[in-house]
Amino acid sequence: MKKSIAKRAPLFGVALLCTGLALAGPIDPDVTTVVVHYPDLDLSQKEDAIRLYQRIKSTASQACRSYDSRELTHLESYRRCYLSAVDGALKRVGANKLTEVYRSRMLASR
């Protein structure tokens, strides 16, 4: 089953895939959509960018939960799903502060 996250703000929406694969063709009816709201956030502010990043990570984790398992094949599928969802969200939102938060967190985790 493919899963996706949809991010909606008052002026635009963002659909994110959690499969680690590019979407080709029409939307799969088995795709699950999860909404992340952020109209309360000012993404030019670092604190709000951090809040949105946490929301995106949490939502990606929930959306990819069906892959979460102790089996190595499922673990890799979960990892790809999660990273694809988070990366897709960041690209689609396109906020510089959000990207900075992501990059600083990724560097700190290495």
SEZAFI-969530 format. One record per atom (N, C-alpha, C, CB): residue in three letters; atom name; x negated, y, z negated. Coordinates in Angstrom, 2 decimals, always signed. Glycine has a CB too. Example, Ala and Ser with C-alpha at 12.3 -4.5 7.8 and 13.67 -1.06 7.14 Angstrom:
<nodes>
r, a, xx, yy, zz
ALA, N, -13.19, -5.69, -7.80
ALA, CA, -12.30, -4.50, -7.80
ALA, C, -13.20, -3.30, -7.80
ALA, CB, -11.31, -4.47, -9.05
SER, N, -12.85, -2.25, -7.08
SER, CA, -13.67, -1.06, -7.14
SER, C, -12.90, +0.03, -7.87
SER, CB, -14.08, -0.60, -5.72
</nodes>
This chain:
<nodes>
r, a, xx, yy, zz
MET, N, -0.83, -1.17, +0.00
MET, CA, +0.00, +0.00, +0.00
MET, C, -0.88, +1.24, +0.00
MET, CB, +0.95, +0.00, -1.20
LYS, N, -0.61, +2.15, +0.91
LYS, CA, -1.34, +3.40, +0.95
LYS, C, -0.68, +4.35, -0.04
LYS, CB, -1.37, +4.01, +2.39
LYS, N, -1.47, +5.20, -0.63
LYS, CA, -0.94, +6.19, -1.56
LYS, C, -1.47, +7.55, -1.16
LYS, CB, -1.34, +5.86, -3.02
SER, N, -0.74, +8.57, -1.52
SER, CA, -1.20, +9.93, -1.26
SER, C, -0.77, +10.82, -2.40
SER, CB, -0.66, +10.46, +0.09
ILE, N, -1.39, +11.96, -2.44
ILE, CA, -1.04, +13.00, -3.40
ILE, C, -0.63, +14.20, -2.56
ILE, CB, -2.22, +13.34, -4.40
ALA, N, +0.43, +14.81, -2.92
ALA, CA, +0.81, +16.05, -2.24
ALA, C, +0.68, +17.17, -3.24
ALA, CB, +2.26, +15.97, -1.65
LYS, N, +0.09, +18.24, -2.85
LYS, CA, -0.11, +19.40, -3.70
LYS, C, +0.73, +20.51, -3.12
LYS, CB, -1.63, +19.81, -3.80
ARG, N, +1.61, +21.06, -3.92
ARG, CA, +2.49, +22.09, -3.39
ARG, C, +2.38, +23.36, -4.23
ARG, CB, +3.95, +21.59, -3.36
ALA, N, +2.25, +24.46, -3.53
ALA, CA, +2.28, +25.78, -4.14
ALA, C, +3.42, +26.53, -3.46
ALA, CB, +0.89, +26.54, -3.99
PRO, N, +3.80, +27.69, -3.94
PRO, CA, +4.92, +28.38, -3.34
PRO, C, +4.75, +28.67, -1.85
PRO, CB, +5.15, +29.66, -4.06
LEU, N, +3.53, +28.90, -1.39
LEU, CA, +3.34, +29.30, +0.00
LEU, C, +2.85, +28.20, +0.93
LEU, CB, +2.38, +30.42, +0.05
PHE, N, +2.35, +27.09, +0.39
PHE, CA, +1.84, +26.04, +1.26
PHE, C, +1.80, +24.71, +0.53
PHE, CB, +0.45, +26.40, +1.79
GLY, N, +1.63, +23.63, +1.28
GLY, CA, +1.52, +22.31, +0.68
GLY, C, +0.26, +21.61, +1.17
GLY, CB, +2.75, +21.46, +1.00
VAL, N, -0.20, +20.64, +0.38
VAL, CA, -1.39, +19.89, +0.75
VAL, C, -1.09, +18.41, +0.55
VAL, CB, -2.63, +20.33, -0.10
ALA, N, -1.27, +17.61, +1.56
ALA, CA, -1.09, +16.16, +1.44
ALA, C, -2.46, +15.51, +1.38
ALA, CB, -0.25, +15.60, +2.64
LEU, N, -2.65, +14.64, +0.42
LEU, CA, -3.93, +14.00, +0.21
LEU, C, -3.80, +12.49, +0.32
LEU, CB, -4.52, +14.38, -1.14
LEU, N, -4.70, +11.86, +1.02
LEU, CA, -4.70, +10.40, +1.13
LEU, C, -5.58, +9.79, +0.07
LEU, CB, -5.16, +9.96, +2.52
CYS, N, -5.13, +8.70, -0.49
CYS, CA, -5.90, +8.02, -1.53
CYS, C, -6.37, +6.66, -1.07
CYS, CB, -5.06, +7.88, -2.80
THR, N, -6.56, +6.48, +0.21
THR, CA, -6.96, +5.17, +0.70
THR, C, -8.42, +5.11, +1.07
THR, CB, -6.13, +4.80, +1.88
GLY, N, -9.06, +6.25, +1.20
GLY, CA, -10.44, +6.27, +1.65
GLY, C, -10.52, +6.17, +3.17
GLY, CB, -11.23, +5.16, +1.00
LEU, N, -9.38, +6.11, +3.84
LEU, CA, -9.32, +5.98, +5.29
LEU, C, -8.61, +7.18, +5.87
LEU, CB, -8.62, +4.66, +5.70
ALA, N, -8.95, +7.52, +7.07
ALA, CA, -8.27, +8.63, +7.72
ALA, C, -6.87, +8.20, +8.14
ALA, CB, -9.07, +9.13, +8.93
LEU, N, -5.94, +9.11, +8.08
LEU, CA, -4.57, +8.82, +8.51
LEU, C, -4.51, +8.99, +10.01
LEU, CB, -3.55, +9.75, +7.80
ALA, N, -4.06, +7.97, +10.69
ALA, CA, -3.92, +8.03, +12.14
ALA, C, -2.48, +7.67, +12.47
ALA, CB, -4.93, +7.07, +12.86
GLY, N, -1.83, +8.50, +13.23
GLY, CA, -0.47, +8.21, +13.61
GLY, C, +0.53, +8.73, +12.60
GLY, CB, -0.29, +6.74, +13.79
PRO, N, +1.76, +8.21, +12.69
PRO, CA, +2.82, +8.70, +11.80
PRO, C, +2.57, +8.32, +10.35
PRO, CB, +4.16, +8.17, +12.25
ILE, N, +3.22, +9.04, +9.44
ILE, CA, +3.09, +8.77, +8.02
ILE, C, +3.63, +7.39, +7.71
ILE, CB, +3.83, +9.84, +7.18
ASP, N, +2.88, +6.63, +6.95
ASP, CA, +3.26, +5.29, +6.53
ASP, C, +4.40, +5.38, +5.52
ASP, CB, +2.05, +4.53, +5.93
PRO, N, +5.49, +4.62, +5.70
PRO, CA, +6.60, +4.69, +4.74
PRO, C, +6.21, +4.17, +3.35
PRO, CB, +7.78, +3.90, +5.26
ASP, N, +5.10, +3.43, +3.24
ASP, CA, +4.65, +2.92, +1.95
ASP, C, +3.79, +3.92, +1.19
ASP, CB, +3.88, +1.65, +2.15
VAL, N, +3.60, +5.10, +1.74
VAL, CA, +2.76, +6.11, +1.08
VAL, C, +3.53, +6.70, -0.09
VAL, CB, +2.34, +7.22, +2.09
THR, N, +2.88, +6.74, -1.24
THR, CA, +3.46, +7.36, -2.42
THR, C, +2.96, +8.80, -2.50
THR, CB, +3.09, +6.57, -3.71
THR, N, +3.86, +9.72, -2.77
THR, CA, +3.49, +11.13, -2.88
THR, C, +3.59, +11.57, -4.32
THR, CB, +4.39, +12.01, -1.98
VAL, N, +2.56, +12.22, -4.79
VAL, CA, +2.52, +12.78, -6.14
VAL, C, +2.28, +14.27, -5.98
VAL, CB, +1.41, +12.09, -7.04
VAL, N, +3.02, +15.08, -6.70
VAL, CA, +2.92, +16.53, -6.57
VAL, C, +2.09, +17.12, -7.71
VAL, CB, +4.33, +17.17, -6.55
VAL, N, +1.17, +17.99, -7.34
VAL, CA, +0.37, +18.74, -8.31
VAL, C, +0.73, +20.21, -8.12
VAL, CB, -1.19, +18.49, -8.12
HIS, N, +1.33, +20.80, -9.14
HIS, CA, +1.72, +22.20, -9.06
HIS, C, +0.61, +23.09, -9.62
HIS, CB, +3.04, +22.45, -9.81
TYR, N, +0.42, +24.25, -8.99
TYR, CA, -0.54, +25.20, -9.55
TYR, C, -0.18, +26.66, -9.30
TYR, CB, -1.89, +24.92, -8.99
PRO, N, +1.10, +26.98, -9.16
PRO, CA, +1.42, +28.40, -8.96
PRO, C, +1.11, +29.25, -10.19
PRO, CB, +2.89, +28.54, -8.60
ASP, N, +0.90, +28.59, -11.33
ASP, CA, +0.56, +29.31, -12.56
ASP, C, -0.92, +29.65, -12.65
ASP, CB, +0.97, +28.49, -13.76
LEU, N, -1.71, +29.21, -11.68
LEU, CA, -3.16, +29.38, -11.74
LEU, C, -3.65, +30.43, -10.75
LEU, CB, -3.86, +28.05, -11.47
ASP, N, -4.66, +31.16, -11.16
ASP, CA, -5.35, +32.13, -10.30
ASP, C, -6.70, +31.50, -9.96
ASP, CB, -5.51, +33.55, -11.01
LEU, N, -6.81, +30.96, -8.76
LEU, CA, -8.00, +30.20, -8.40
LEU, C, -9.23, +31.05, -8.15
LEU, CB, -7.72, +29.39, -7.18
SER, N, -9.12, +32.34, -8.31
SER, CA, -10.32, +33.18, -8.28
SER, C, -10.97, +33.21, -9.66
SER, CB, -9.97, +34.61, -7.81
GLN, N, -10.30, +32.66, -10.65
GLN, CA, -10.80, +32.59, -12.02
GLN, C, -11.34, +31.18, -12.30
GLN, CB, -9.69, +32.96, -13.04
LYS, N, -12.56, +31.09, -12.82
LYS, CA, -13.19, +29.80, -13.05
LYS, C, -12.36, +28.91, -13.99
LYS, CB, -14.58, +30.01, -13.63
GLU, N, -11.80, +29.49, -15.04
GLU, CA, -11.02, +28.70, -16.00
GLU, C, -9.83, +28.04, -15.32
GLU, CB, -10.54, +29.59, -17.16
ASP, N, -9.16, +28.77, -14.43
ASP, CA, -8.01, +28.21, -13.72
ASP, C, -8.45, +27.18, -12.69
ASP, CB, -7.21, +29.32, -13.04
ALA, N, -9.60, +27.40, -12.07
ALA, CA, -10.14, +26.41, -11.13
ALA, C, -10.44, +25.11, -11.87
ALA, CB, -11.42, +26.94, -10.42
ILE, N, -10.96, +25.21, -13.07
ILE, CA, -11.23, +24.02, -13.90
ILE, C, -9.92, +23.31, -14.22
ILE, CB, -11.97, +24.42, -15.21
ARG, N, -8.89, +24.06, -14.56
ARG, CA, -7.59, +23.46, -14.87
ARG, C, -7.04, +22.70, -13.65
ARG, CB, -6.58, +24.56, -15.31
LEU, N, -7.13, +23.31, -12.48
LEU, CA, -6.63, +22.63, -11.29
LEU, C, -7.47, +21.40, -10.99
LEU, CB, -6.63, +23.58, -10.08
TYR, N, -8.77, +21.48, -11.15
TYR, CA, -9.64, +20.33, -10.92
TYR, C, -9.23, +19.17, -11.83
TYR, CB, -11.12, +20.71, -11.15
GLN, N, -8.94, +19.47, -13.10
GLN, CA, -8.50, +18.43, -14.03
GLN, C, -7.17, +17.83, -13.59
GLN, CB, -8.38, +19.00, -15.45
ARG, N, -6.26, +18.67, -13.12
ARG, CA, -4.96, +18.17, -12.63
ARG, C, -5.16, +17.26, -11.42
ARG, CB, -4.04, +19.34, -12.26
ILE, N, -6.02, +17.67, -10.51
ILE, CA, -6.28, +16.87, -9.31
ILE, C, -6.87, +15.52, -9.69
ILE, CB, -7.23, +17.61, -8.34
LYS, N, -7.86, +15.53, -10.59
LYS, CA, -8.48, +14.27, -11.01
LYS, C, -7.47, +13.35, -11.69
LYS, CB, -9.66, +14.54, -11.96
SER, N, -6.67, +13.90, -12.54
SER, CA, -5.67, +13.10, -13.26
SER, C, -4.65, +12.52, -12.30
SER, CB, -4.97, +13.95, -14.33
THR, N, -4.19, +13.32, -11.37
THR, CA, -3.20, +12.86, -10.40
THR, C, -3.79, +11.81, -9.47
THR, CB, -2.67, +14.04, -9.59
ALA, N, -5.02, +12.01, -9.04
ALA, CA, -5.68, +11.01, -8.18
ALA, C, -5.82, +9.69, -8.93
ALA, CB, -7.07, +11.50, -7.72
SER, N, -6.18, +9.76, -10.18
SER, CA, -6.33, +8.55, -10.99
SER, C, -4.99, +7.81, -11.10
SER, CB, -6.85, +8.90, -12.39
GLN, N, -3.92, +8.54, -11.32
GLN, CA, -2.60, +7.93, -11.42
GLN, C, -2.15, +7.36, -10.08
GLN, CB, -1.57, +8.95, -11.92
ALA, N, -2.38, +8.11, -9.00
ALA, CA, -1.95, +7.66, -7.68
ALA, C, -2.71, +6.43, -7.22
ALA, CB, -2.12, +8.78, -6.67
CYS, N, -3.95, +6.30, -7.64
CYS, CA, -4.78, +5.17, -7.23
CYS, C, -4.73, +4.02, -8.22
CYS, CB, -6.22, +5.62, -7.04
ARG, N, -3.91, +4.13, -9.21
ARG, CA, -3.85, +3.17, -10.31
ARG, C, -3.62, +1.73, -9.85
ARG, CB, -2.75, +3.56, -11.27
SER, N, -2.91, +1.52, -8.74
SER, CA, -2.65, +0.15, -8.30
SER, C, -3.94, -0.58, -7.91
SER, CB, -1.70, +0.16, -7.11
TYR, N, -5.00, +0.18, -7.62
TYR, CA, -6.29, -0.43, -7.30
TYR, C, -7.13, -0.69, -8.54
TYR, CB, -7.05, +0.46, -6.34
ASP, N, -6.74, -0.09, -9.67
ASP, CA, -7.53, -0.18, -10.89
ASP, C, -7.47, -1.60, -11.43
ASP, CB, -7.02, +0.82, -11.95
SER, N, -8.60, -2.27, -11.44
SER, CA, -8.66, -3.67, -11.85
SER, C, -10.09, -4.01, -12.23
SER, CB, -8.16, -4.60, -10.72
ARG, N, -10.23, -5.15, -12.85
ARG, CA, -11.58, -5.62, -13.21
ARG, C, -12.24, -6.36, -12.05
ARG, CB, -11.52, -6.53, -14.44
GLU, N, -11.48, -6.64, -11.01
GLU, CA, -12.06, -7.31, -9.85
GLU, C, -12.87, -6.30, -9.05
GLU, CB, -10.95, -7.95, -8.96
LEU, N, -14.07, -6.71, -8.65
LEU, CA, -14.96, -5.78, -7.95
LEU, C, -14.35, -5.23, -6.67
LEU, CB, -16.26, -6.48, -7.63
THR, N, -13.63, -6.06, -5.93
THR, CA, -13.04, -5.57, -4.68
THR, C, -12.00, -4.49, -4.97
THR, CB, -12.40, -6.74, -3.89
HIS, N, -11.25, -4.65, -6.03
HIS, CA, -10.25, -3.64, -6.39
HIS, C, -10.92, -2.40, -6.96
HIS, CB, -9.25, -4.20, -7.40
LEU, N, -12.00, -2.59, -7.68
LEU, CA, -12.72, -1.46, -8.26
LEU, C, -13.25, -0.55, -7.15
LEU, CB, -13.87, -1.95, -9.16
GLU, N, -13.81, -1.14, -6.11
GLU, CA, -14.31, -0.35, -4.99
GLU, C, -13.16, +0.35, -4.26
GLU, CB, -15.10, -1.25, -4.01
SER, N, -12.04, -0.33, -4.12
SER, CA, -10.87, +0.30, -3.48
SER, C, -10.37, +1.47, -4.32
SER, CB, -9.74, -0.73, -3.29
TYR, N, -10.35, +1.30, -5.64
TYR, CA, -9.94, +2.38, -6.53
TYR, C, -10.90, +3.57, -6.39
TYR, CB, -9.90, +1.89, -8.01
ARG, N, -12.18, +3.29, -6.40
ARG, CA, -13.19, +4.36, -6.29
ARG, C, -13.02, +5.13, -4.98
ARG, CB, -14.61, +3.77, -6.38
ARG, N, -12.85, +4.41, -3.88
ARG, CA, -12.66, +5.07, -2.58
ARG, C, -11.37, +5.89, -2.56
ARG, CB, -12.63, +4.02, -1.44
CYS, N, -10.31, +5.32, -3.10
CYS, CA, -9.02, +6.01, -3.16
CYS, C, -9.15, +7.30, -3.96
CYS, CB, -7.94, +5.10, -3.78
TYR, N, -9.73, +7.19, -5.14
TYR, CA, -9.87, +8.33, -6.04
TYR, C, -10.74, +9.43, -5.43
TYR, CB, -10.48, +7.87, -7.37
LEU, N, -11.90, +9.05, -4.92
LEU, CA, -12.80, +10.05, -4.34
LEU, C, -12.20, +10.70, -3.10
LEU, CB, -14.14, +9.40, -3.97
SER, N, -11.51, +9.92, -2.30
SER, CA, -10.86, +10.46, -1.11
SER, C, -9.77, +11.46, -1.49
SER, CB, -10.28, +9.33, -0.26
ALA, N, -8.99, +11.13, -2.50
ALA, CA, -7.92, +12.03, -2.94
ALA, C, -8.48, +13.33, -3.49
ALA, CB, -7.05, +11.35, -4.00
VAL, N, -9.48, +13.24, -4.35
VAL, CA, -10.07, +14.44, -4.95
VAL, C, -10.74, +15.28, -3.87
VAL, CB, -11.09, +14.06, -6.05
ASP, N, -11.53, +14.65, -3.02
ASP, CA, -12.22, +15.39, -1.95
ASP, C, -11.22, +16.04, -1.01
ASP, CB, -13.15, +14.45, -1.17
GLY, N, -10.19, +15.30, -0.64
GLY, CA, -9.16, +15.86, +0.26
GLY, C, -8.44, +17.04, -0.36
GLY, CB, -8.16, +14.79, +0.62
ALA, N, -8.15, +16.95, -1.65
ALA, CA, -7.47, +18.05, -2.33
ALA, C, -8.33, +19.30, -2.32
ALA, CB, -7.11, +17.66, -3.78
LEU, N, -9.60, +19.12, -2.64
LEU, CA, -10.50, +20.27, -2.69
LEU, C, -10.61, +20.94, -1.32
LEU, CB, -11.89, +19.84, -3.17
LYS, N, -10.72, +20.14, -0.29
LYS, CA, -10.84, +20.70, +1.07
LYS, C, -9.57, +21.42, +1.48
LYS, CB, -11.17, +19.60, +2.08
ARG, N, -8.43, +20.82, +1.16
ARG, CA, -7.17, +21.41, +1.59
ARG, C, -6.81, +22.67, +0.80
ARG, CB, -6.06, +20.39, +1.46
VAL, N, -7.14, +22.70, -0.48
VAL, CA, -6.89, +23.91, -1.26
VAL, C, -7.82, +25.02, -0.78
VAL, CB, -7.07, +23.65, -2.78
GLY, N, -9.09, +24.67, -0.56
GLY, CA, -10.04, +25.61, +0.02
GLY, C, -10.41, +26.80, -0.85
GLY, CB, -9.50, +26.10, +1.27
ALA, N, -10.33, +26.65, -2.16
ALA, CA, -10.69, +27.75, -3.06
ALA, C, -12.16, +27.63, -3.45
ALA, CB, -9.79, +27.76, -4.33
ASN, N, -12.91, +28.70, -3.28
ASN, CA, -14.34, +28.68, -3.57
ASN, C, -14.65, +28.30, -5.01
ASN, CB, -14.95, +30.03, -3.27
LYS, N, -13.92, +28.86, -5.97
LYS, CA, -14.18, +28.56, -7.38
LYS, C, -13.91, +27.08, -7.66
LYS, CB, -13.30, +29.44, -8.31
LEU, N, -12.89, +26.52, -7.06
LEU, CA, -12.58, +25.10, -7.24
LEU, C, -13.71, +24.23, -6.70
LEU, CB, -11.25, +24.74, -6.53
THR, N, -14.24, +24.59, -5.55
THR, CA, -15.36, +23.87, -4.96
THR, C, -16.60, +23.99, -5.85
THR, CB, -15.66, +24.39, -3.55
GLU, N, -16.84, +25.16, -6.41
GLU, CA, -17.98, +25.36, -7.31
GLU, C, -17.85, +24.47, -8.55
GLU, CB, -18.08, +26.83, -7.73
VAL, N, -16.65, +24.39, -9.10
VAL, CA, -16.42, +23.54, -10.28
VAL, C, -16.71, +22.08, -9.94
VAL, CB, -14.96, +23.68, -10.80
TYR, N, -16.20, +21.64, -8.80
TYR, CA, -16.42, +20.27, -8.36
TYR, C, -17.91, +19.98, -8.21
TYR, CB, -15.69, +20.01, -7.03
ARG, N, -18.61, +20.85, -7.51
ARG, CA, -20.04, +20.63, -7.27
ARG, C, -20.84, +20.61, -8.58
ARG, CB, -20.60, +21.71, -6.35
SER, N, -20.50, +21.51, -9.50
SER, CA, -21.24, +21.53, -10.77
SER, C, -20.96, +20.28, -11.58
SER, CB, -20.87, +22.78, -11.59
ARG, N, -19.75, +19.77, -11.53
ARG, CA, -19.42, +18.55, -12.26
ARG, C, -20.10, +17.33, -11.64
ARG, CB, -17.90, +18.34, -12.29
MET, N, -20.17, +17.31, -10.32
MET, CA, -20.80, +16.18, -9.63
MET, C, -22.30, +16.19, -9.91
MET, CB, -20.54, +16.25, -8.10
LEU, N, -22.94, +17.34, -9.91
LEU, CA, -24.37, +17.42, -10.20
LEU, C, -24.64, +17.02, -11.65
LEU, CB, -24.90, +18.84, -9.94
ALA, N, -23.78, +17.42, -12.55
ALA, CA, -23.96, +17.10, -13.97
ALA, C, -23.78, +15.60, -14.25
ALA, CB, -22.98, +17.89, -14.82
SER, N, -22.99, +14.93, -13.41
SER, CA, -22.73, +13.50, -13.65
SER, C, -23.81, +12.61, -13.06
SER, CB, -21.39, +13.11, -13.06
ARG, N, -24.75, +13.16, -12.31
ARG, CA, -25.81, +12.35, -11.70
ARG, C, -26.95, +12.10, -12.63
ARG, CB, -26.33, +13.00, -10.46
</nodes>
